């Protein structure tokens, strides 16, 4: 089995900023707030079959609670419709690594360009890359065709939860030109990329916050 470590130093294909189809009327982008938590957990629960390995809900909750991951949400007609996270990882060897995490769209609005818009918005929130950045994510087979449109290619596998399946990792290379194009597309959708808070560097050694008890999805 090919180790993801052995390929992280390799050079993936260039990221392709895909223009999304017209978004639903009254779609807005903003930063995640703690008040969105229950709605985000409900979207995760609806997307878990076929999109996320079993048992990852705790990891998603920890990501929502961590201040060092930037989380963005899309609202459609005042109702939360999509959520996704992004984080910069400390540069040690080679390129700066960026991780996209837990991008998901409410099932009843799948196929309307929201997933593409959310992916581009998260990349638009990165600082301007002086050197190319390697954008990584883990995925299940069901999302491969979506990711391939953006240039993401297979890099290897990484361990999942203890005793769980290995996770595929894909990557694409984001340079200044493709980053700028992401910002242009996001601006053309009616969002203001300059108003999105800058993505922070993830504290790799931080202890994840404990999972808070949640009530039933509203």
C-alpha positions in Angstrom: 0.0 0.0 0.0 1.4 3.3 -1.0 2.1 5.6 1.9 0.8 9.2 1.8 4.0 10.3 3.4 6.0 9.0 0.5 4.0 11.2 -1.9 3.5 14.4 0.0 6.8 15.6 -1.4 5.6 14.9 -4.9 4.0 17.6 -7.2 0.3 17.1 -7.9 -1.5 18.6 -10.8 -2.5 22.3 -10.9 -5.8 23.2 -9.2 -8.6 24.1 -11.7 -10.9 26.9 -10.6 -14.2 25.6 -11.9 -17.0 28.2 -12.4 -20.2 26.9 -10.6 -23.6 26.9 -12.2 -25.9 29.8 -11.1 -26.6 29.5 -7.4 -30.1 29.4 -6.0 -31.7 32.8 -5.4 -30.8 34.6 -2.1 -27.6 32.6 -1.5 -25.2 34.2 1.0 -21.7 33.3 2.4 -20.5 34.0 5.9 -18.3 32.7 8.7 -19.7 29.8 10.8 -21.1 30.8 14.3 -21.6 28.5 17.2 -25.3 29.0 16.8 -25.0 27.1 13.5 -23.8 24.0 15.3 -27.0 22.0 15.4 -27.9 22.8 11.8 -24.4 21.7 10.7 -24.7 18.5 12.7 -28.0 17.8 11.0 -26.4 18.3 7.6 -23.6 15.9 8.5 -26.1 13.3 9.7 -27.9 13.6 6.3 -24.7 13.3 4.4 -22.9 10.6 6.4 -24.1 7.6 4.4 -21.9 7.3 1.4 -19.9 10.5 2.1 -18.1 10.0 5.4 -16.7 6.9 7.1 -18.7 5.7 10.1 -17.7 7.2 13.4 -16.4 10.5 12.1 -19.1 12.7 13.6 -17.0 13.3 16.7 -14.1 14.6 14.5 -16.5 16.9 12.7 -17.8 18.3 16.0 -14.2 18.9 17.2 -13.5 20.7 13.9 -16.5 23.0 14.5 -15.2 23.8 17.9 -11.6 24.4 17.0 -10.8 28.1 16.5 -7.8 27.3 14.3 -9.9 26.0 11.4 -11.8 28.6 9.4 -15.4 27.4 8.8 -17.6 29.0 6.2 -21.3 28.4 5.6 -23.7 29.1 2.7 -27.3 30.1 3.4 -30.1 29.8 0.9 -33.1 32.0 1.6 -32.0 32.4 5.2 -31.5 28.6 5.8 -28.1 27.1 6.3 -27.3 25.0 3.3 -23.6 24.1 3.3 -20.6 24.1 5.6 -16.9 23.5 5.1 -13.6 24.0 6.9 -10.0 24.9 5.9 -6.7 25.1 7.7 -3.1 25.9 7.0 -0.6 23.5 8.3 2.9 24.5 9.6 5.4 24.4 6.7 8.1 21.8 7.6 9.5 20.3 4.4 8.6 21.4 0.8 5.4 23.2 0.0 2.9 24.8 2.4 0.1 22.3 3.0 -3.6 23.3 3.2 -6.3 20.9 4.3 -9.9 21.1 3.2 -12.2 19.4 5.7 -15.8 18.4 5.9 -17.2 20.2 3.0 -20.9 19.2 2.7 -24.2 20.5 1.3 -27.7 19.9 2.5 -29.1 17.0 0.4 -32.2 18.8 -0.8 -30.0 21.4 -2.5 -27.3 19.1 -4.0 -26.4 19.8 -7.6 -27.0 23.5 -7.5 -23.4 24.8 -7.5 -23.1 25.2 -3.7 -20.4 22.6 -3.2 -18.2 24.3 -5.9 -18.9 27.8 -4.5 -18.0 26.6 -1.0 -14.7 25.0 -2.2 -13.7 28.1 -4.1 -14.6 30.4 -1.2 -12.5 28.5 1.2 -9.5 28.7 -1.1 -10.1 32.4 -1.6 -9.8 32.8 2.1 -6.1 31.7 2.0 -3.4 34.3 2.2 -2.0 35.2 -1.2 0.5 32.4 -2.1 4.0 33.6 -2.8 4.8 30.0 -3.6 2.4 27.3 -4.7 0.5 25.6 -1.9 -0.5 21.9 -1.8 -4.2 21.6 -1.1 -5.1 18.2 0.4 -8.3 16.5 1.4 -9.5 13.0 2.2 -12.4 11.6 0.4 -14.6 8.6 -0.3 -15.2 7.1 -3.7 -18.5 8.8 -4.1 -16.9 12.2 -4.4 -14.1 11.3 -6.8 -15.7 12.6 -10.0 -16.5 15.9 -8.3 -12.9 16.4 -7.1 -11.3 15.4 -10.4 -12.9 18.4 -12.1 -10.7 20.6 -9.9 -7.5 18.7 -10.7 -7.4 16.8 -7.4 -5.4 13.5 -7.9 -4.8 10.5 -5.7 -1.8 10.8 -3.3 -2.0 7.7 -1.2 -3.9 6.8 2.0 -3.9 8.0 5.6 -5.1 6.2 8.7 -8.7 6.9 9.7 -10.0 6.2 13.2 -8.5 3.5 15.3 -9.7 0.2 13.8 -11.4 2.0 10.9 -10.7 2.0 7.2 -7.8 3.9 5.6 -8.8 7.1 3.9 -7.9 8.1 0.4 -6.0 11.5 0.1 -6.1 13.7 -2.9 -4.2 16.9 -3.7 -3.9 19.7 -6.2 -1.4 22.6 -6.5 -2.7 26.1 -5.9 -0.5 28.9 -7.3 -1.1 32.6 -7.2 -2.9 32.6 -10.6 -5.4 30.0 -9.6 -5.9 31.6 -6.1 -6.6 34.9 -7.8 -9.1 33.2 -10.1 -10.9 31.7 -7.1 -11.3 35.2 -5.7 -12.6 36.5 -9.0 -15.2 33.7 -9.3 -16.3 34.1 -5.7 -16.6 37.9 -6.2 -18.6 37.2 -9.3 -21.1 35.2 -7.3 -21.9 38.3 -5.2 -19.6 37.4 -2.3 -16.8 39.6 -1.0 -13.6 37.5 -0.6 -11.8 40.4 1.0 -14.3 40.3 3.9 -13.6 36.6 4.7 -11.2 36.2 7.7 -7.8 34.9 6.8 -7.2 31.2 7.2 -5.1 30.5 10.3 -2.3 28.1 10.8 -3.6 24.9 12.5 -2.0 24.1 15.9 -1.0 20.6 14.9 -0.2 19.6 18.5 -3.3 21.1 20.1 -5.5 18.7 22.0 -8.9 18.6 20.3 -11.7 20.1 22.4 -14.0 17.6 24.0 -17.2 16.8 22.1 -20.1 18.7 23.5 -23.4 17.1 24.2 -25.9 18.0 21.5 -29.6 17.9 21.4 -31.6 16.4 18.5 -31.2 18.2 15.2 -33.8 21.0 14.8 
